[in-house]
Amino acid sequence: MEYSIFWAMLLHMINNLVLGDMFQRLDALIPGGIVVTLLGLIIIGTGVGSIVYICVQKQKLRGYEYWNRINGKCVKALLFNAGSIVLMILMALNMFLLLIPQS
């Protein structure tokens, strides 16, 4: 709402394109696990970068959070409606099934 939905949509599309599609295609072309290692480095790098950013901007983020508090009723409505519960169950089931080795 504050900065428009454009950046969220753009990052989502880049994530789907790069991490979802491009790396699968590269993995089929390049043997030896190089692509998987690269993907792991990207994920670790963005995670570390996010943690560093949060630490550096801690005061600014706390101020933003203080002045832009979310109503607790809205959070409950978002997380505990039937659609969200079904989605969370399906996502957990999907993650569990991905851990089972395929024969």
C-alpha positions in Angstrom: 0.0 0.0 0.0 2.8 2.4 0.9 5.2 1.8 -2.0 2.7 0.2 -4.5 2.5 -3.5 -5.3 4.8 -3.2 -8.3 8.0 -4.1 -6.4 6.4 -7.1 -4.7 5.1 -8.4 -8.1 8.5 -7.8 -9.8 10.5 -9.6 -7.1 7.9 -12.5 -7.2 8.3 -12.8 -11.0 12.1 -12.7 -10.8 12.0 -15.3 -8.1 9.8 -17.6 -10.1 11.7 -17.1 -13.3 15.3 -17.4 -11.9 14.9 -19.8 -9.0 12.0 -21.8 -10.3 12.6 -22.1 -14.0 16.0 -21.1 -15.1 17.9 -23.1 -12.5 16.0 -26.3 -13.4 16.9 -25.8 -17.1 20.5 -25.1 -16.3 20.7 -28.1 -14.0 19.6 -30.3 -16.9 22.3 -28.8 -19.1 25.3 -28.6 -16.7 26.2 -31.7 -14.8 28.1 -32.1 -11.5 25.9 -30.2 -9.1 27.3 -26.8 -10.0 23.9 -25.3 -10.5 22.6 -26.6 -7.1 25.7 -25.1 -5.4 25.1 -21.8 -7.1 21.5 -21.8 -6.0 22.5 -22.6 -2.5 25.0 -19.7 -2.5 22.3 -17.3 -3.8 19.9 -18.4 -1.1 22.5 -18.2 1.7 23.7 -14.8 0.3 20.3 -13.3 0.2 19.6 -14.6 3.7 22.8 -13.2 5.1 22.2 -9.9 3.3 18.7 -9.7 4.7 19.9 -10.2 8.2 22.6 -7.6 7.8 20.1 -5.1 6.4 17.7 -5.7 9.3 20.6 -5.2 11.8 21.7 -2.0 10.2 18.2 -0.6 9.8 16.9 -1.8 13.2 16.0 1.6 14.6 14.3 2.7 11.4 12.4 -0.5 11.2 11.3 -0.3 14.8 10.0 3.2 14.2 8.2 2.1 11.1 6.6 -0.8 13.0 5.6 1.5 15.9 3.8 4.1 13.6 2.3 1.4 11.3 0.9 -1.1 13.7 -1.4 -3.8 12.4 -4.7 -4.4 14.1 -4.7 -7.8 15.8 -8.1 -8.6 14.4 -6.8 -8.3 10.9 -3.9 -10.7 11.6 -6.4 -13.2 13.1 -8.7 -12.9 10.1 -5.8 -13.4 7.7 -4.2 -16.4 9.4 -7.2 -18.2 10.8 -9.7 -18.2 8.0 -10.5 -21.5 6.3 -8.6 -20.7 3.1 -5.4 -19.8 4.9 -5.6 -22.9 7.1 -6.1 -25.2 4.0 -3.3 -23.5 2.2 -0.9 -23.9 5.2 -1.8 -27.6 5.5 -1.3 -28.2 1.7 2.1 -26.4 1.8 3.2 -28.4 4.8 2.1 -31.6 3.1 4.0 -30.6 -0.1 7.2 -29.9 1.9 6.9 -33.2 3.7 6.4 -35.1 0.4 9.4 -33.4 -1.1 11.5 -34.9 1.7 10.5 -38.5 0.8 13.1 -40.0 -1.6 11.6 -40.9 -5.0 12.4 -44.4 -6.3 
